Amino acid sequence: MDAPLWWQVIAQQKAWLDGHPNTDQALAVPLRVLKVAEEAGEAAAALIGVSGQNPRKGTSHTTADLAAELCDVITAASVALASVVPDPEQVLKEHIGRIYMRSVNAGAPRMEDLGLGADYVAWALSMPKVSVGAAVIFTDEDGRVLLVRQPYRADGKWSFPGGVVEDDEFPADAARREALEELGLEVAPGALLEVDWRPRMGDRLPLIQFAYDGGTLSADDIARIRLQEAEIAEIGFFDLDGARERLNPHMYARLEHIVAVREGRETVQGLREGQARSIG
């Protein structure tokens, strides 16, 4: 079974357990962690059974029995991990990468020395990960900025049209794709207006966000907008005062910088949570 399919089955098992009528959600994580210990005990019993060291039972298990019990340990641990973090596959990859690098630094043979592949793969897995987003900034002929409200946002705040950059996708291409998917507008993103960095928050990875100039939309352009209902609840064009009421402080700080760059009053900068980085 390949890795993606393995984690799909683990997700299916977790969903099955989560939906069971006897499942107490408050105890789900601790009980699933304890299940790992239970399965480890079964593996230990199988080892004793294979060795025949129990005088009463003798040789009570086969090597196949021991292998099955070890697989149960791995499965239970995978379900527990999936119950603790939203992306267990990535978490395990990164952890194994760190284990590999620690072992190499302690003198273990490298993978390439054993004919198992290049070290770069494990090194890359061990490196810190970030999420990347891309947005397009549109204005109407009165200079008001286009904002979108996403139905899944619990805080009810608005944002810019855009989304997550996919694997091996150039940010400007992602901005173009998101504008087409969310608004039905086919545009070629213009100049880069800002790059913003946000630190890790809870389970969310550190985030780098790009914003590109989408230009001025004519009345005909606006009439062609078609919303992706699952992603966008409504849109609107707002001046800075209207945007301040709808954006969280970090997003509004980004918008102020974006407007200044668009008007030629500032140059593109790398921002830190919407604020210009101090130099010196």
N, C-alpha and C positions, 0 to 999 in steps of 0.2 A: 504494500500500500504506500503510495507516495505521500509526501508531507501534506500538501493541500487537502487531499482526501481524508487523511488521518484527522486533521483538525475539523473538517466538516462533520465527521462521525462524532468527534468529541462534542461539537456544538449541538448535534442532535441528541446526544446522551444528556447533556446539561439541560436542554430544553425539556426533555422528557421528565427529568427529575424536578425541574422548576414547576412543571404543570401538574405534578402528581398531587392528588387531593390531600395526602397526608404530609406534604412538605411544609415545614415551618420555615418561612423565609428567614427569620431571625437566626435560626440554627443551621441554615443550609451550608454556609462556609465552614464553621467549625466541625460539623459532622462529616463533611467531605474531606477535610484534612485528616480527621481521625480515621476515616476509611482507608487512607494511605497507610496508616500505622497497622490497621487490621490486616490489610493485604500483605504488608511486610512480614507480619507474624505468620501468615499462611506460607509465605515463601521460606521462612526459617524452618517451619515444621516440615516442609517438603524436603529441604536440604538434609535434615536429620533422617527423614525417611529414606532418602537416596543412599545415605551412608550406612544405614542399618544400625545406628548407634543407640536406638531405643530398644532395650532388652525385651520389653513386653511386645512391641509391634514388629521388631526386626526390620527388614527392608520392605517398607510400605509404600514407597513412591518411586517413580521412574524419573529419568532425566527430563522426559517430556512433561511430566507433572510439574517439576521444578521450573521449567521454562514457562509453562502456562501461568504459574503463580507470579513469576517475575513480570510477565506481561500484564497481569492484573494490577501489579504495583504501579507500572508505568501508566496504565489507563486511568487508575484512580487518581494518580498525581496530576495527570493532564486535565481531568474534569475539575479537580480542585483548583488548579491554576486558572482554568477558564472561568471559574466562579469568582476569582479574586481580581483579575485584570481583563480589560476589554479586548486585548489583542495577544492572547497567550502564545501564538505561533511566533510573533516578532519578539516577545519577551524571552522566549526560550532560545531563539536564534542568537540574540544579543548575549545572553548569559553563557551559552556554549562558546561563543566567540571569545568572551573574556576568559573563560576557563582555559581555552586553547592557548591564548597569548600568555597567560600566567605560567602555564606548563612549559612553553617554549623558553620563556625568560628564566625558568628554573633549570633548564638544560635538557628538556624533552626533545626528541627529534621532530623536525618540521614535517608537515604533510608531504611536501615535495620530495623530501629525502626518503619517504616511505612509498613513493609512487602513488600517493592519494590525491594529488592535485596541488594547485598553487596556494601558497600561504595567503595571497591577497584576499581570497574569499573569506577566510576566518577573520582576518584583520578588519575587513570592511564590516563584518557583522558585529565586531566589538566596538566600533566607533559610535559616538553619540548620534542620535537620530533627531531630525526636525521635520515638522510639517510645513508645507509651502502653499500659500494661497495667492491668487491673482484676481484683480478686479479691473473693471473698466469705468472710467469717470466720464459720464455724459452730462451735458448741460443743454437747456433749451435756448431759444433765441433771445430770452430775457436774462440769460446768465445764471439761471437757477439749476442746481445740481439734481440729477436723478437719483433717488434713493428707493430701496426696495424693502418690503417687510416680509420676513420669512415666517410661515405659520408655526414652525417647530421651535422658535426661540421663546424660551420661558419668560424672559424679561420684557418681551414685547417691543424691544428696540429695533430700529431700522439699520440698514447697512448699505454698502455699495453692491451693484451687480457683480457677481464673481463667485469663486469657489476654490476647491482644492486642486492643486496641480497634480496630475497623475504621474505615475512612474515613467521616468525618461521623457517627460513632456516639457518643452520650453515654456517658461511662464507666460510670455506674450501669446503663445498658441493656446494656452489654457484660458487666458482672458477672452480670447476670440471665441473659443468653444463655449465658455460659460455664457457669454452674451447671446449667442445663438440659441443655446438650450433654454435659458431663463426668459429671454425677451423676444426671441425670434428675429433678432437683428444680426445680420451678417456684416461685420465691421472688421477692418484691419486696424488693430490697436496702434495708436501713434506713439508719441514720446513717453518714456518712463517718467512718471511724476514723483514717485517716492518709493522707498523700501523701508519697511518697518519691522522691527523685531520685538517679539513678546516672549517672556520666559515661560517655563513649564508651570502649568496650573493644574494640580491634582493629576488626573489621568491624561490630560491633554499634553501632547508634546510641545516643546518650544516651537514657536510659529514665526516664519518669515513671510511677510506679505508684500507683494508688488502691486502697484497701481499704475495703469496706463491711461493716456489721454484718448477718450473715445470721440472727442470733437463735439460740435454743436449739432443737435438733432433739429431738423426742420419739422414743420407741422405734418408733412407727409411721412417723415420717418417715424414720428410718434404714433401716427395712425396705423403704422404697420406693426407695432409692438403686439406680440401675442405671448401671454404669460404661461409659464410652465406651472400649472396649478399646484402640483405637489411641492414645489419649491418656493413659489412667490405668491403671497396672499394679495398684495396690492403694491402699487408704485405711486410715486408723486415727485413733483419738481419743487424744490424748496430753496429759498435764500438762506443765508447763513443763520439768521435767527430761527427760521423754521427747522433747519437741520439740527441746530443745537438742542431743540426740544425733543428730537427723535433719536439722536445718536447718543451712545454712551460717551463719557468724557474722552476716552482714548480715541474712539473713532472720530469725534469732532476735532480733536487736536490734529489728527491726520488730515482731515479735510481742510483745516486752516492752512496747513503747509502746502497741500496740493493746490489750493486756489492761488497761493502766493507764487508757487512755481509756474503755474499756468499763465499768470499775469506778468511774469518776468521779474518779480520783486525778490525772489529767492532762487537758489540753485537746488538741484536734486540732492538730497542728503540721505544718509542712512539714519533712520529714526530709531529711538528706543521707547517703545510704548507711546508713540505719537509725539515724543519730545525730541528736539534736536540734540544730538550728542555734543557734549562739551568737549572742547579741544584745549589741551594745555593744562 
